[in-house]
Each structure stands twice: as C-alpha cells, then as structure tokens.
C-alpha cells in the first residue's frame, strides 16, 4: 500500500471517528429519547469514559517511554 493511500485511509478513519463522536456528544441530546437515532450510540456516560481511558493510556505510554530513556541515559 502506498504512503498516499495509507495517509488517505488514516485521514478517513480520523474524520469518521470525529464526526461520530461529535454527533454522539453534541447533537444526540437534541433528539427525543424515543428516537431510533439513540440506538446507534452507546449511553452518554461512555462519551466521557472512552476519552478518559485513552488519555490515561496515552499519558502512561509517554511516561513509560520517558522513564526508559532516563534509565538508559543513567546506565
């Protein structure tokens, strides 16, 4: 797969996730609770839990990498 195709695929995936999350968190409250649109999305508590989990994992990975670099420099 070429770099251009890979980049396009990554851009499409990022845009899709962004649009889905925006509809889920911003537009969904304006629909009635009985609307069938609510069936396409998880409960609203996950709109906070998922990004928080991703943030914790990301900060942990960055901290781990920095810690490993610091340990290697001291050896």
VENZI-V863982 format. One line per field, one symbol per residue. phi: phi as a letter, one per 40 degrees, with the letter a starting at -180 (. if undefined). psi: psi as a letter, one per 40 degrees, with the letter a starting at -180 (. if undefined). burial: I if it has 9 or more other ideal C-beta (glycine too) atoms within 8 Angstrom, else O. A space follows every 50 residues. Layout:
phi->???
psi->???
burial->???
This chain:
phi->.ccccccccccccccccccccccccbccccccccccccccbccccccbcc ccccccccccccccccccccccccc
psi->hiddddddddddddddddddddddddddeeiideieddeeiiiddedddd ddddddddddddddddddddddde.
burial->OOOOOIOOIOOOOOOOOOOOIIIIOOOIOOIOOOOOOIOOOOOOOOIOOO OOOOOOOOOOOOOOOOOOOOOOOOO
